Amino acid sequence: MDFPTDGFEGLVFDLDGTLVDSMPVHFEAWCDALAQVGAEGVFREDVFYAMGGRPTKDIVVELNQEYNLNLDPDTVAYAKKKAFLDRLEKVTLNEEVVAYAKSWRGKVPMAIATGGSRLVAEKTLQVLGLSDLFDEVVTADDVTAGKPNPEVFLTAAERIGIEPTKCVAFEDAAPGIMSAQLAGMQVVAVPAPMHLV
């Protein structure tokens, strides 16, 4: 991976799939949650990865439209959140990205911009020992529109007091990359962990 060494004043990181290798665990949680509401098998793994970074409720709305379902987004989001938290011990660090973030701690302001909920994001950071690394954590609970809308990255830049154009964003999924680009940030695309290749 090509990590920038200068030309920026702030760093903004996506969480799932970027700082932590959690996407397989999120997919398991989705399968579990959808099975609980009688919609087993409607969310294919390739579609899940293509929607990476989007808020759970937005995805449920899309699944309803795609498969003519009537799933309650709040119910599915709650079940998915619980299923993920029950599996949190399976989540691991993306060592290369975390090492880079640690190397800039205290040198430039750093934020997280995630499509996940505050509860899940903070629990993930806490369990993996990353809570003290970032100045701000912006979640789906803090914005009105999820990725690929740029709001989450713009909010993160605003909270760390840096112009978006002077921030570098780290993202693994297409909706997040688009979100950061629309916010005016330089983007480093984080490749998927080897088990997905």
C-alpha positions as CSV (number, residue, x, y, z in Angstrom):
1,M,0.0,0.0,0.0
2,D,1.1,3.5,-0.8
3,F,0.8,5.6,2.4
4,P,1.2,9.4,2.0
5,T,4.0,11.0,4.0
6,D,3.2,14.7,3.4
7,G,0.8,17.2,1.8
8,F,-2.1,16.8,4.3
9,E,-3.2,18.2,7.6
10,G,-5.7,15.6,8.8
11,L,-6.4,11.9,8.4
12,V,-9.8,10.3,8.2
13,F,-10.3,6.5,8.4
14,D,-13.2,4.3,7.6
15,L,-13.5,1.6,10.3
16,D,-14.8,-1.7,9.0
17,G,-12.6,-3.3,6.3
18,T,-10.1,-0.4,6.7
19,L,-8.8,-0.2,10.2
20,V,-10.2,-3.5,11.2
21,D,-10.8,-6.8,9.3
22,S,-14.5,-7.1,10.3
23,M,-16.3,-7.5,7.0
24,P,-16.6,-11.4,7.2
25,V,-18.0,-11.0,10.7
26,H,-20.5,-8.3,9.5
27,F,-21.6,-10.6,6.8
28,E,-22.2,-13.5,9.3
29,A,-24.2,-11.0,11.4
30,W,-26.3,-10.0,8.4
31,C,-27.1,-13.7,7.6
32,D,-28.1,-14.3,11.2
33,A,-30.3,-11.2,11.4
34,L,-32.0,-11.9,8.1
35,A,-32.6,-15.5,9.1
36,Q,-34.3,-14.3,12.3
37,V,-36.9,-12.4,10.2
38,G,-37.5,-15.1,7.6
39,A,-35.4,-13.6,4.8
40,E,-32.6,-16.1,4.8
41,G,-30.3,-16.0,1.7
42,V,-31.6,-12.7,0.2
43,F,-28.3,-10.8,0.8
44,R,-25.6,-12.4,-1.4
45,E,-22.0,-12.0,-0.2
46,D,-20.8,-10.2,-3.4
47,V,-23.7,-7.6,-3.0
48,F,-22.8,-7.2,0.7
49,Y,-19.2,-6.3,-0.2
50,A,-20.3,-3.9,-3.0
51,M,-22.5,-2.1,-0.4
52,G,-19.7,-1.9,2.2
53,G,-19.9,1.2,4.4
54,R,-23.6,1.9,3.9
55,P,-25.8,2.1,7.0
56,T,-27.7,-1.0,7.9
57,K,-31.2,0.6,7.6
58,D,-30.4,1.9,4.1
59,I,-29.5,-1.6,3.0
60,V,-32.7,-3.1,4.5
61,V,-34.7,-0.5,2.5
62,E,-32.9,-1.6,-0.7
63,L,-33.4,-5.3,0.0
64,N,-37.1,-4.6,0.5
65,Q,-37.3,-3.0,-2.9
66,E,-35.2,-5.6,-4.6
67,Y,-36.9,-8.7,-3.3
68,N,-40.4,-7.2,-2.7
69,L,-40.0,-7.7,1.1
70,N,-41.5,-5.8,4.0
71,L,-38.7,-6.0,6.5
72,D,-38.7,-3.5,9.3
73,P,-35.3,-1.6,9.1
74,D,-35.2,-1.0,12.8
75,T,-35.8,-4.6,13.7
76,V,-33.2,-5.9,11.3
77,A,-30.7,-3.3,12.3
78,Y,-31.1,-4.2,16.0
79,A,-30.7,-8.0,15.3
80,K,-27.7,-7.3,13.1
81,K,-26.1,-5.1,15.7
82,K,-26.6,-7.8,18.4
83,A,-25.3,-10.6,16.1
84,F,-22.2,-8.6,15.3
85,L,-21.4,-7.7,18.9
86,D,-21.8,-11.3,19.9
87,R,-19.0,-12.1,17.4
88,L,-16.7,-9.2,18.1
89,E,-13.9,-11.4,19.4
90,K,-13.5,-12.6,15.7
91,V,-12.6,-9.1,14.5
92,T,-8.9,-8.4,14.0
93,L,-6.8,-5.4,13.2
94,N,-5.7,-4.4,9.7
95,E,-2.1,-4.1,11.1
96,E,-0.6,-2.1,8.2
97,V,-3.3,0.7,8.4
98,V,-3.3,0.8,12.2
99,A,0.5,1.1,12.3
100,Y,0.3,4.0,9.9
101,A,-2.4,5.7,12.0
102,K,-0.3,5.2,15.1
103,S,2.7,6.8,13.4
104,W,0.7,10.0,13.0
105,R,-0.8,10.1,16.5
106,G,-0.2,13.5,18.0
107,K,1.2,14.9,14.7
108,V,-2.1,15.6,12.8
109,P,-5.7,15.4,13.9
110,M,-7.3,12.1,13.1
111,A,-11.0,11.0,12.8
112,I,-13.0,7.9,12.0
113,A,-15.9,8.2,9.5
114,T,-18.0,5.0,9.6
115,G,-21.3,3.9,8.2
116,G,-21.7,1.8,11.4
117,S,-23.7,2.9,14.5
118,R,-22.0,4.7,17.4
119,L,-22.5,1.7,19.8
120,V,-20.9,-0.8,17.4
121,A,-18.1,1.6,16.3
122,E,-17.1,2.4,19.9
123,K,-17.3,-1.2,21.1
124,T,-15.1,-2.3,18.2
125,L,-12.5,0.4,18.9
126,Q,-12.6,-0.4,22.6
127,V,-12.2,-4.2,22.2
128,L,-9.4,-3.8,19.7
129,G,-7.6,-1.1,21.8
130,L,-8.0,1.7,19.3
131,S,-10.2,4.1,21.3
132,D,-7.4,6.5,22.3
133,L,-6.0,6.8,18.8
134,F,-8.6,9.1,17.3
135,D,-9.7,12.6,18.1
136,E,-13.2,12.2,16.7
137,V,-15.5,9.3,15.7
138,V,-18.3,10.1,13.3
139,T,-20.9,7.4,12.8
140,A,-24.2,6.8,11.0
141,D,-25.9,8.2,14.1
142,D,-24.3,11.6,13.5
143,V,-25.4,12.2,9.9
144,T,-28.6,12.3,7.9
145,A,-27.3,10.6,4.8
146,G,-25.0,7.6,4.6
147,K,-22.2,6.8,2.2
148,P,-21.8,7.4,-0.7
149,N,-23.1,10.8,0.4
150,P,-20.1,12.8,1.6
151,E,-21.7,14.0,4.8
152,V,-19.9,11.6,7.1
153,F,-16.4,12.6,5.8
154,L,-17.4,16.4,5.7
155,T,-18.5,16.1,9.4
156,A,-15.3,14.3,10.4
157,A,-13.2,17.0,8.8
158,E,-15.3,19.7,10.4
159,R,-14.9,18.1,13.9
160,I,-11.1,17.9,13.6
161,G,-11.0,21.4,12.3
162,I,-9.3,20.7,9.0
163,E,-10.5,21.6,5.5
164,P,-11.7,18.4,3.7
165,T,-9.3,19.2,0.8
166,K,-6.4,19.0,3.3
167,C,-7.4,15.5,4.6
168,V,-6.5,12.1,3.4
169,A,-9.2,9.5,3.7
170,F,-8.6,5.7,3.9
171,E,-11.4,3.5,2.6
172,D,-11.9,-0.1,1.4
173,A,-15.4,0.0,-0.3
174,A,-16.7,1.7,-3.3
175,P,-19.5,3.7,-1.6
176,G,-17.0,5.0,1.0
177,I,-14.4,5.9,-1.7
178,M,-17.0,7.9,-3.6
179,S,-18.1,9.5,-0.3
180,A,-14.6,10.7,0.5
181,Q,-14.0,11.9,-3.1
182,L,-17.2,13.9,-3.1
183,A,-16.0,15.5,0.2
184,G,-12.9,16.7,-1.7
185,M,-10.5,14.4,0.1
186,Q,-7.5,12.6,-1.4
187,V,-8.3,8.9,-1.0
188,V,-6.2,5.9,-0.3
189,A,-8.0,2.7,-1.3
190,V,-7.3,-0.1,1.2
191,P,-7.3,-3.5,-0.5
192,A,-9.4,-6.3,0.8
193,P,-7.7,-8.7,3.2
194,M,-6.2,-11.8,1.6
195,H,-9.0,-14.1,2.6
196,L,-11.3,-12.3,0.2
197,V,-9.1,-12.4,-2.8
